[in-house]
Amino acid sequence: MNLEVTEESCEKMTEKTLLVIKPDAVQRGLIGEIISRIERKGLKLNALKMIKLTEDDVDKLYDIHVEKGFYPLLKSFILSGPLVAISIQGKNCVKIVRKLAGATNSPEAEPGTIRGDFGIDLTKNIVHSSDKPERALYELGVLFESEDYVSFDLINKSWVE
């Protein structure tokens, strides 16, 4: 999949990031809880879909980890079931979503964060979120096409931007 978004065009709009609700959270019925936390923070969901990734998609999404020793376990886990991919838009959303997600290693994540409240371990850690705006653009391009996005204004826009 390819999304024609550049850093220059991104400067003209609020920031975007990717949040992936992983197979463990989907199977445990946590999709609504996770989405609710994002929406209550004041961020906008502008694309959302449930998908089962191919091996190629996983290799593209996690390209920075492919050569690492833990990657086969991560890949197997991500391929084990459906996940929910969400494009989130809002002011400082990369940092905000990372903070809401909590530490990558769930047992170290603070209570009140998504991983702190629901994660089991380093692999079964409920969600993936982009770590920088540039990385978010790449990852969104792996999982979304331009026609997947819906443009609209939130009624609370003046309060959260």
N, C-alpha and C positions, 0 to 999 in steps of 0.2 A: 504494500500500500504506500501511497506517496501523498504527502501534503505539501503544497507549494506555499510554505510560509517561511519567510526569512527573518533574521533579527531586525532588519530595517522596518519591515512591515509590522513586526511585533511591537516596535516602539510607538506606533500610532494607536495601539489598543492596550487594554490592560493585559497583564501577564497571563499566560496559560500554563497549566501543568497537567501531568497525567497521574491518575490514581488507578491502580489495578487492584480489584478485590480478588484475591487469590482463591484457588479451589477449596482450601480448608474453610474459608469464611462463607463461600457459596454453599457448601455442604452443611454447614452449621446454621444456616439461616440468618446470617448477619448482614446481608446486603442493605436492608432498610435502615438498620441501626447506623451503619457506616455512612450511608448517604445522608441521613438525618443530621449527623454531626457536621458534615461539610456544609449543608444548607443552613443550619443554625448559626454557623460562623459568619454567614453572609456572602459566601462564595457562590458563583453561578455554575451550574452544570450545563455545558453547551453541546455535549455529545455523550452518548451513553449506549453501550451495547454489551450483550452477553455473547461470548464467543468461546470456542475451543480452538486454541492455537495449534498450528502445525509446527513440526520440528524447526522448519526454516524461520517461522515467525519468532519462535523462542530464541533461536540463535541470533537473530537481528536485535530483538529487544534487549537481550542480555549480552550483547557483543563484547562488552568490556570484561565479562567474567568467563568467557568461553575457555580460556586456557588455564583457569584456576582449578585446583583440585576438587573443590566443592561443586563445580558446575554440573557434573552428571547427576548428582542428587537433586540439585535445584531444577534442572531441566525435566527430570522424571516427575518431580512434584508438580511443576507448572502444567505438564501434559496430562496429569492424572484426572482432570475434570474441567468443567467450564469455569470461566472467570468473567468478571465484569470490568470492562475498560471504561473509564470516565475521563473526559476532558473537562477540566475545571478552569474557570476564568475569574480573575479578580485581582485587586491590588495586593502585591506581595504574596500571591497564592503559592508559589513554590515553597517559600519558607513556612508559611502558615500550614500548608498541608503536611509538610515534613514534621512540624511540631505536633500537629494533631495525630499523626501516625505513631510517633514515639520512636525510641531507639530500635534499630534493626533487630537486635537480639532481644526477643520478647521478654525473657526473665529480667532483663536490665531496664526495660521500658517503665516509665513512671505510671502509676495508677492514674486513671483519667484519660490516658492516651488510648488509641485504638489497639495498639499492640500490647500495651500494659494491661488493658482490661480483657483482651480476648486471645492474645498470642500464646503459643505453646513453647516454641523454641526458635532457633535462628532460621530454620527453613520454613516451618509452619508458622509464619509470622503475619498472617492475615492480609496484608496489603503491600504493594510496591508503590513508591512515589518517586517522581523525578527529583534529582538532587540539585539541579541548576536550570535556569531558564533555557540555556542552549541545549542541554540534554533533553529537556521536556519537549522542545520542538522536534528533535530527532525521534524520540519515543512515540510521540503523537503521530508522526508520519509513518511509523511502523504499523500502528493499529487503526488509524482512521484515514478515510478519504475526505476530500473537501466537501462532498455532498452529505457527509455524516453530521456536519455542524448545523446548528439552528441558531439564528440570530434573534435575540429579543432582549428587552431591558427588564431587570428586576424592579419591582415596585419600591424596594428599599435602596435603590441605587445611590441616592443622594446621601445615605447614611453610611455606606460602606466603601465609597470611593473617594 
